[in-house]
Amino acid sequence: MGEFPVFGCLFLGRNMGDIKTKETGETLDVRGASAFLKISRWTLYQLTRRNEIPCHRPIGKKLVFFRQELEEFIRNPKILK
């Protein structure tokens, strides 16, 4: 299965099982990711649109975030200014 960038995120395919088997573990939706990062959903959408935060689109328009990737995003000082 190929991986295609879609609006700054990684499109992983139509099968939600693809996203569950990734080694990073827990997945978060937009509400969960914005609560975890302590930012608004609007800000989170802007970060994804500018491809500044790791996100995935396993099915259509729904965004999925991996907790481990978000933790790495927080630790990366050149991304968070």
HELIX and SHEET records of a PDB file:
HELIX    1   1 MET A   16  LYS A   20  1                                   5    
HELIX    2   2 VAL A   30  LEU A   37  1                                   8    
HELIX    3   3 ARG A   41  ARG A   49  1                                   9    
HELIX    4   4 ARG A   67  ARG A   75  1                                   9    
SHEET    1   A 5 PHE A   4  VAL A   6  0                                        
SHEET    2   A 5 CYS A   9  PHE A  11 -1                                        
SHEET    3   A 5 HIS A  56  ILE A  59  1                                        
SHEET    4   A 5 LYS A  62  PHE A  66 -1                                        
SHEET    5   A 5 THR A  27  LEU A  28 -1                                        
END                                                                             
